[in-house]
Amino acid sequence: ISTPYKFALSNVIMGIAFLVFIPFTEGLIPMYVMVGVLFLFTMAELLLSPLGQSLATKLAPTAFNSQMVALFFLSVSIGSALSGVLAGYYDPNDAGAERNYFLVLGVASIVLAGIIAALGDDAGVTWDFIGQLQSRKVKVVAPLVRRIHSVASDSALDQLAKHGGFAMTVRCDGDLH
């Protein structure tokens, strides 16, 4: 399964977990329901977190791997902060507040999953490769990008020439050593 579909599956599982709470919003929640919902949350998290970290390091230039993982964790913390904001709208005096809360979160998660799955692998995104492209990576990188900013060697240029047409611009700014 490709990365976008794993993200979508994670969101569907999370949405189902929220929707499972709805029949139990009146009164006490049985222990087996709590265990089941926590199991679903755990499965969704196990799909989402390692995948997000892996994607952050794959897409980042080598020199910025740790910064991209930190950015991933920043996005998680922003999500946690937003969940606190959403919890502020909860009114314990409203009998239907819990039902509406879990319904909105469940449906929103599933709708988001549908959007991610619809976009799939081809989201209309084009990529630029920034960094030194090595000759052994030309076959993998060239079909995925529209522009390569620099190459590591003449052999990388030779590999690019074998792979297909390309245009080259040479800039000489500043003092060359």
N, C-alpha and C positions, 0 to 999 in steps of 0.2 A: 504494500500500500504506500502510495506517495505521501510526502510530508503534509500537503494541504488536507488530504483525506484523513490523516491521523489527527490533525488538529480538529477537523470537523467531527470525527468520531468522539473525540474527547469532549467536545461541547455537547454532543447529543447525550452522552452518558451523564454529564453534569445536569443537563436539563431534565432528564428522566429522574435523577435523584431528587431534584427540587419538586417535581410533580408527584413523586411518591408520598411526600409529606401532606399533600392536600387533604386526603380523606381523614387524616389524623389531627387536623387542626382544632377540633373540638375535644377538649379533655386531654388526658395523658396519652403519650405516644408509647406503644409497646416496645420492649427492648429489642425484639427481633426486627422491628422496622428501623430502629436506630442503627443496629448492626448492618442491616442491608443497605441503608442510605450511606453510612460511612464507608462501606465496601465500594459502592458506586463512586463516591467522591475520591477514594483512594485510586481506583482504576483510572478515572479521568486524569487525576494528577500524575499518575505514572506514565500516561501517554503524553501529557502536555509538558511537564517540566524538563525531563531529559531531552525531549525532542527540541524544545525551545533553546536549551543550552547548546545542543549539538548544532543546530541551525545557526545560532549566533557565532559560533567559532568557525563554521564552514564558510559563511558569507563574509567574515571579517578578513581584512589583510592580516598576515601573520603577526605583524608588529602590534596589532590592536585586538588580539583575541581576548585578553583579560578585560579590556575596556568594554567590549561588546557583551561579554557575559555579565559584567556589572550593569550595563544598560538593560539587559534582560531582567535582572533582579530589580532594577529600578522600576521597570514596567509592572512587575509583580507587586511591588510596594505601592505603586499608584493605584492599582486595582484594589488592594487591601484598604487603602485610604478611602477610595470611592465606595467600598462596601460599608464603611463606617458612616459615610454621608447618607447612603440609602437607608441604613438602619435608623437614622434620625427621623425618617418619615413614618416610622412604625408607631402606631397609636395603640397602646395596650387596652384602651377603653373601647376600641372598635372591634366588634365581634368578628367581622370578616377580614380584619387586617392581615392575619397570618395567611389565610387562604389566598388573598390577593397578592401578598408578598411572594409566596412560593409559586403562584401561577405566573406572575410577571417574569420572575427570574427563570423559571423553567421554559416558558415559551420564548423568551429572549435568547436563551442559550441555544435552543433548537433552531430558531430562525437564523441566528448567527452561523450555526453549523451549516445550514442550507446555503447561505451566501458563500461561505468558504468552499463548500463542495462544488457549487455552481461555477465558481471561478477556477477551481481545480488547479492543475499544473500550469495552465495558460491563462494567466490573469491579465494579459496585455502588458506585462511588465517587460521592459528592456533593461539590460544590464550593461554597465561599462566595467571592464577589468582594469583596476588601478593597482599598479605594482609591477614588479619584474616578472613577466611571463617566461617560464622556463620551457625549453624545447620538449621535454617529456610530458608537459601538461597541455600542449597546444591542442591535441585531439579532443581532450575533454572540455577545454574552456572555449575554444573558437566557435563551436555551434551555439553556445549559450549566450554570447555577448554580441553587442553591436559595435563596440569600440574597445580596442586594447590600447592602453596609454603608454606602455613601455615593454620592451622585451629584454631578456637577460643576456642574449648572445646572438651572434650571427646565425647559429644553428636554429634558434627559435624563429628567426625570420625565414630561414629555408623551410622549416616545417609549416609556417603560415602560408608560404607560397605554394606548397604542395596541397595544403588543405583547401585553398580557394582564394579568390581575389581579395585583395585588401589595398587600402590606400595608406600611404605613409606621409606624415608631416614631420619634418625635422626642425626643432626650435633650438636655437643657440642663444640663450639669454644669459647675460652676466659674464662673469669671468670663468673661463674653462681652465681646469688644472690638468 
